[in-house]
Amino acid sequence: MEATSILEVDGSQYPVHFQGFHEPLHVWTRSGERITLSPWTCGEHLRALGRHLRAEGPGLTLDERAFCGEVLARCEQGPTHEEELAPLALWWAVGGGEPRTRPDPAGWLALASCRVRLRPWTCGERLRAQGRSLRAGSGGERSFDAGAYLAAMVEASVDLVEPPGARVETLDAESTVALLDAVVALNVPGEWEEQLADSEEAAAMTLRLCRELGWTPSQVWATPASEVDLLLRLLDRVRGGDQPAPAPTPTPRAPSRPPRLADFPDAIVIQIEDEPA
């Protein structure tokens, strides 16, 4: 077997025989040795993230050296040439880079070997995932298993898989990254959504429409801007700004018998009785 193309990653060039992320990748080192990388699956990816992705400050940090070491440890020849092949191993594990697919309006995400229907996870599912992802150390310290948390998010959000025999855990690296990207985008507020939530004016407008119309924030933000403006003008006209809605007028209870003259408060009732004999 010979190399069929040259792959450039982070300034390094690798002679490779690439047949897709679902097939082994053959790469030739600078010394001429051929190394074979096995397909990197979704299950392996999430478990490796759990071991090497750590919460630091407001974000997460990946121990790239240790992560790439796991990818290369699955080579048929064993973990060789780690320093030379580390950039390639990371490229292989993340499916080549940026995902190129997005869910359709019905929530279906097309992947290489199957398609999945996605839904947002619930607050209860997220709380359970957070609780199960906390790990207690021997010294009483606590750590967060990001891989377990992501796995729980995927499990909750993948509503259906077609064909029925397909398994998310065996997806190749390219499909794994596309799935994780879509699931995170579905369940985690984006930057612009966080900016809206931090704006006092935007928060007041959003909560007002949610209260008046029974909507969620995402429904308000997905509504055309011109319609939002019209709704706010209509509410201002009917309610006079952001005043609370007036209490509903009580509806009189219908009488259980036909009304009589004595039922009216201003009526004068004259009782006529027969004169005794």
URMO-V729121 format. One record per residue. RES is the residue in one letter. OMEGA is omega in radians with two decimals (none if undefined). BURIAL is b if it has 9 or more other C-alpha atoms within 8 Angstrom, else e. D_FIRST is the distance of its C-alpha to the first C-alpha in Angstrom with 2 decimals. Layout:
res	omega	burial	d_first
RES	OMEGA	BURIAL	D_FIRST
RES	OMEGA	BURIAL	D_FIRST
//
This chain:
res	omega	burial	d_first
M	3.13	e	0.00
E	3.08	e	3.79
A	-3.13	b	6.99
T	3.13	e	9.09
S	3.09	e	12.37
I	-3.14	b	14.69
L	3.13	e	16.72
E	3.13	e	20.16
V	3.12	b	22.15
D	3.09	e	25.58
G	3.11	e	25.07
S	3.14	e	21.82
Q	-3.10	e	18.61
Y	2.97	b	15.20
P	-3.05	b	11.82
V	2.91	b	10.28
H	-3.00	b	8.40
F	-3.14	b	11.74
Q	-3.07	e	12.95
G	-3.06	e	16.44
F	3.08	b	18.28
H	3.12	e	18.54
E	3.11	b	14.86
P	3.08	b	12.98
L	3.11	b	11.99
H	-3.12	b	9.04
V	3.14	b	10.62
W	-3.13	b	10.64
T	3.13	b	14.18
R	3.13	e	16.49
S	3.13	e	16.19
G	3.14	e	12.44
E	3.12	e	11.89
R	3.12	e	9.31
I	-3.13	b	11.70
T	3.08	b	11.64
L	3.10	b	14.79
S	3.09	b	16.39
P	-3.12	b	18.48
W	-3.00	b	21.80
T	3.13	b	24.72
C	3.13	b	28.26
G	3.11	b	29.86
E	-3.12	e	27.80
H	-3.11	b	28.49
L	3.13	b	32.24
R	3.11	b	32.57
A	3.07	b	30.84
L	3.11	b	33.16
G	-3.13	b	36.05
R	-2.96	e	35.26
H	3.09	b	34.51
L	-3.03	b	36.41
R	3.07	b	39.99
A	3.10	b	43.13
E	-3.10	e	44.58
G	-3.12	e	47.66
P	-3.04	e	47.47
G	-3.13	e	43.67
L	3.13	b	40.52
T	3.13	e	38.30
L	3.00	b	34.74
D	-3.01	b	33.73
E	-3.11	e	30.36
R	-3.13	e	29.41
A	3.13	e	30.12
F	3.12	b	28.53
C	3.09	b	25.21
G	3.10	b	25.48
E	3.14	b	25.59
V	-3.10	b	22.47
L	3.13	b	20.50
A	3.14	e	22.23
R	3.06	b	20.27
C	3.11	b	16.91
E	-3.12	e	15.56
Q	-3.10	e	16.13
G	-3.07	e	19.55
P	3.13	b	21.25
T	3.08	e	19.85
H	-3.05	e	20.05
E	-3.10	b	22.45
E	-3.12	e	24.21
E	-3.01	e	21.24
L	-3.08	e	19.51
A	3.12	b	22.82
P	3.13	b	23.02
L	3.14	b	19.56
A	3.13	b	20.58
L	3.09	b	23.80
W	-3.12	b	22.25
W	-3.07	b	20.04
A	-3.12	b	23.19
V	3.04	b	25.39
G	3.05	b	23.23
G	3.11	e	22.73
G	-3.04	e	26.43
E	3.07	e	29.46
P	-3.07	b	29.79
R	-3.13	e	30.22
T	3.11	e	32.29
R	3.12	e	35.92
P	3.06	b	38.18
D	-3.10	e	40.29
P	3.13	e	44.12
A	3.11	e	44.20
G	-3.13	b	41.91
W	3.09	b	38.77
L	-3.12	b	35.44
A	3.11	b	32.49
L	-3.03	b	29.19
A	-3.04	e	25.73
S	-3.10	e	26.51
C	2.97	b	30.31
R	-3.09	b	33.37
V	3.05	b	35.98
R	-3.04	b	39.64
L	3.01	b	40.88
R	3.08	b	44.40
P	3.08	b	45.97
W	-3.09	b	46.70
T	3.10	e	50.34
C	3.12	e	52.24
G	3.11	e	52.68
E	3.12	b	48.96
R	3.12	b	48.33
L	3.10	e	51.09
R	3.13	e	49.73
A	3.12	b	46.25
Q	3.14	b	47.82
G	-3.11	e	49.78
R	-3.08	b	46.86
S	3.10	b	44.67
L	-3.12	b	47.20
R	3.12	b	46.62
A	3.12	e	49.44
G	-3.11	e	48.79
S	3.14	e	50.73
G	3.14	e	52.91
G	3.11	e	53.84
E	-3.12	e	51.47
R	3.10	e	49.59
S	-3.09	e	46.06
F	3.13	b	44.34
D	-3.09	b	41.14
A	3.13	b	39.56
G	3.11	b	36.70
A	3.12	b	39.27
Y	3.11	b	41.28
L	3.12	b	38.41
A	3.10	b	37.48
A	3.11	b	41.15
M	3.11	b	41.22
V	-3.12	b	38.23
E	-3.12	e	39.78
A	-3.00	b	43.11
S	3.11	b	41.86
V	-3.05	b	39.45
D	-3.09	b	42.12
L	3.11	e	40.05
V	3.08	b	36.46
E	0.00	b	35.40
P	-3.03	e	34.19
P	-3.10	e	36.23
G	-3.10	e	33.45
A	-3.12	b	31.35
R	-3.13	e	31.60
V	-3.06	e	31.70
E	-3.08	e	30.43
T	3.11	e	26.98
L	3.10	b	26.43
D	-3.01	b	23.25
A	-3.12	b	23.73
E	3.13	b	24.41
S	3.13	b	26.98
T	-3.11	b	28.45
V	3.09	b	29.29
A	3.14	b	30.74
L	-3.14	b	32.85
L	3.13	b	34.11
D	-3.13	b	34.99
A	-3.12	b	36.96
V	3.12	b	38.71
V	3.12	e	39.79
A	-3.12	b	41.04
L	-2.97	b	42.99
N	-3.09	e	44.66
V	3.13	e	45.13
P	3.11	e	47.57
G	-3.09	e	46.06
E	-3.10	e	47.41
W	3.09	e	49.82
E	3.09	e	51.13
E	3.09	b	51.90
Q	3.09	e	53.68
L	-3.12	b	55.79
A	-3.14	b	56.70
D	3.13	e	57.78
S	-3.11	e	60.05
E	-3.13	e	63.57
E	3.14	e	64.37
A	3.13	b	61.16
A	-3.13	b	61.61
A	-3.14	e	65.23
M	-3.11	e	64.37
T	-3.12	b	61.49
L	3.11	b	63.59
R	-3.14	b	66.53
L	3.07	b	64.63
C	-3.11	b	63.03
R	-3.06	e	66.54
E	-3.01	e	68.21
L	-3.10	e	65.60
G	-3.13	e	63.94
W	2.95	b	60.53
T	3.10	e	57.67
P	-3.13	b	56.66
S	3.08	e	53.44
Q	3.11	e	55.64
V	-3.06	b	57.88
W	3.12	e	55.06
A	-3.13	e	53.37
T	3.09	e	56.68
P	-3.05	e	57.18
A	-3.12	e	59.08
S	3.12	e	61.92
E	3.07	e	62.53
V	3.12	b	62.60
D	-3.14	e	65.19
L	3.11	e	67.24
L	-3.14	e	67.15
L	3.10	b	68.37
R	3.12	e	71.19
L	3.12	e	72.27
L	3.10	b	72.36
D	-3.10	b	74.35
R	-3.08	e	76.82
V	-3.02	e	77.35
R	-3.12	b	77.17
G	3.13	e	78.25
G	-3.08	e	75.21
D	3.11	e	73.44
Q	3.13	e	76.44
P	-3.11	e	75.94
A	3.12	e	76.58
P	3.11	e	80.22
A	-3.13	e	81.04
P	3.11	e	81.44
T	-3.13	e	85.04
P	3.11	e	86.16
T	-3.13	e	86.80
P	3.12	e	90.26
R	3.14	e	90.23
A	3.13	e	91.76
P	-3.12	e	95.06
S	3.12	e	95.09
R	3.09	e	98.44
P	-3.11	e	100.08
P	3.06	e	101.39
R	-3.11	e	105.07
L	-3.11	e	107.41
A	3.12	e	107.53
D	-3.12	e	103.76
F	-3.01	e	104.34
P	-3.10	e	105.34
D	-3.07	e	108.01
A	3.02	e	109.75
I	-3.06	e	113.36
V	3.09	e	113.92
I	-3.13	e	117.44
Q	-3.12	e	118.06
I	3.13	e	120.88
E	3.11	e	122.50
D	3.13	e	125.30
E	-3.12	e	128.79
P	-3.11	e	130.14
A	none	e	132.80
//
